[in-house]
């Protein structure tokens, strides 16, 4: 067996492990060059890992700021129990599932509003910035309270919500191990840092100083060409 045959066999096994269906977009991006596509697959994982850091801090900072704002507005930590502050059916379903998860923990132990806040998904908090359907979140949450969190934002609520939706989609793609290489990742990073600055300027400063995403983005072509090593 030649060295080329051995390499080809290894590529075959790698693609089988990934699955041909999952690998196809990478192969198409690289015009059928399997070696380059395998390198793109590795780089995609690297950049997804790097993006997890600002997205994690954006999610945590957002939920804490919105929770504090609404708890202060309604005078209690479990602000969702105040009749006029209850979310719509989608939000209530997320609350119910969060509390069910906490109730079913083993060993069983008491939990409070802070535990519920930590258990709620990113989509719950982003949803509070949306329209809310018949529940009219514009009046219930935005005008009465949440707009004060985003004093530096120069657009309206809908523009802010759209940006957070982009971040939610990116976060979910990464969480479900879907590819991100086809996105405008430089723009995604810029959006994440702008939103993070609204809810935690200190955390935004930290990411702008120490974040790894720009360096990983700059590595793409060198990784695909083989000039720089893979990072798994």
N, C-alpha and C positions, 0 to 999 in steps of 0.2 A: 504494500500500500504506500502511495506517495504521500509527502507532507501535505499536498493539496487535498488529497482524499481524506486524510485525517482531519484537517481543518474543516472540510465540508461536512464530515460526519458530526463533528462537534457542533457546528452551526445548526445542523438538522436537529440535534438533541436539544439545543437551546430553544429553537423555535417551537419544537414540540412541547417543551415545558411551558413556554409562554402561551401557546396555542396559535395555529395559523391565522385564525380569525382575529384574535387580539393583535397579532403582529402585522396584519395587512396594512393598516394606516401608516405604520412606520416604514414599511417596504415601499409603499406608494410615494411617500415623502422623499425617499432616497432613490427614486427611479429604478427600483428593482435591485439595488446593490445591497445584498444581505448583510455583508460585514458592516457597512455604514449604517444600515438600519438597526443592527444590534447595538451599535455604539449610540445611536439616537435613543434607543430604548433605555439604555443605562443613564444617559444624560437626562432624559425625561424624569427618571426616578430621582436623580440628584437635585434637579431644580424644584421638583415637588417637595422634597424634604426641606429645602431651603425656604420655600414659601410657607411651609407650615408654621414657622416661627412668627412672622408678622400676623398671619391669619389667626393663630391661637391668641395672641395678645390683643388683637382687634376684637375678637369674640368676647374674651373675658372682660376687657375694659368696657365694651359696649354694655354688656349685661349688668355690670356693676353700676355704671353711671345711670342707666335707665331705671334700674331697681331703686337706687337711692333717691332719684328724682320722684318716682311715683310713690314710694313709701313716705317721703316727706310731704308730698301733696295730699295724701289721703290719711296721714296720721297713724299708720301702722305698717309693720314689716310685710304682713300678708295682704298687700294692697289689693290683690285680685279677689279677696273676699268682700270688699266693699261693693255693694250692688252697682253703683254708678261707674265703677272702674273695672267691672268684669269684662274679660275679652270676649270676642265672638266665638262661635262654635269651634272653629279651628284652633284658636288659642286655648279654649277650655279643654279641648281634647288633649292637647299637649300637656296642659297642667295635670289633667287626670292621669295620664300615662306616667308623668314624672312622679306623682305621689304614689301611684301603684307600685312603681319600681322601688321606691323608698320603703314602702310598707312590706314588700316581699323580700327585703334584704335578710340574709342569714349571717350571723345571729340578728334577731330583731332588736332594734334599738330606737329610741325616740328620735324624731327629726323635727326641724323647725323650718321657717321660711328661707333661711340661708341655704339649707340643703336643697330645697325645691329650686331655688334660683340656680344653683350649680348643676342641677339635673336637667333643667330645661334646655332644649337645643337652640342653636344659633338662629334657626328659622323663627322661633317664637319671638325673639327680641327684634329681629329685622321686621317681622310682621307688624309689630307695634308702630312702625313708621309708615305702614301702608295705609290704604284707604279704609280697610276694615269692612267693606260691604255695607250692609244695612246698619251696622253698629257705628258707622261714621267715626272712625279713629281720628279724623282731622279735628273734630270737636272734643272727643273723649280724652285723647292723649296729647295730640300735637299742640293745639292752640292753648290748652290749659296748662301744659306742663313741659312736654319733651322738647319743644322748640328752644327752651332756655338752655338745654344741654349743648346745642349747636349754634351758639352765638356767632362763631367765626364763619359759618356757612353762609354764602351769599346767594345761593339758589333757594328754591322752594322745597317743601317737603317731598314732593314727587321726585324731584331730581336726586335728592339725598337717598330716598328709598331705592331708586334704580341703581345707584352706585353700590349700596349695600347688597342688593340682589345679585349684582355681578360677583361680589366677594363671596356671597353664600354659594353661588353656583361653583365657583372655583374651589372653595373649601370642600364642598361635597364631592367634586370630581376627585380631588386628592384623597379624601377619606375613603372613597370607593375604588381607589387604585385605577382610575381612568387617566388617559393621557392628557397632558396639558401643553405639549409642545406646539400645538396649532393655534394657541391663544396668543394675543398680544401681551406677552408677559411683562414687558417693560411698563406698559400702560397699567396692567394689573397691579404691579408693585407700587407705582405712583399713586393709584387710587387707594390702595390699602394704607399707605402712609398718610395721605391727606385725611382719610377718615379716622385713622388712629390719632392724628393730631387734634381732631375735634374732641375726642373723648379722653385722651391722655397725652398731652404735649410731651411730657417727660418720656413716655414709652416710645413715642415717635422719634424723639431725639436719639434714644438708645439704638433703635433700629437703623437710623440713618448713619450712625457712627460705626456700629458693629455688625450690621446685617450682611449676610453672605450672598444674598440673591444677585446683586450686580456682578460679583465676581463669577458666579456660576453662569449667568447669562453670557458674559463675555467669553467663557470657555467653550461655548457650543461648537463652533466650527473647528476649533483645535481638537476637540474630543472626537468629532465625527471623522476628521481626517487622520486621526491616529497620532497627531503631534503631541497630545497630552493624554495622560492615562485616564482610564475609567475610575470612577469613585462609586463604590457600591455600598 
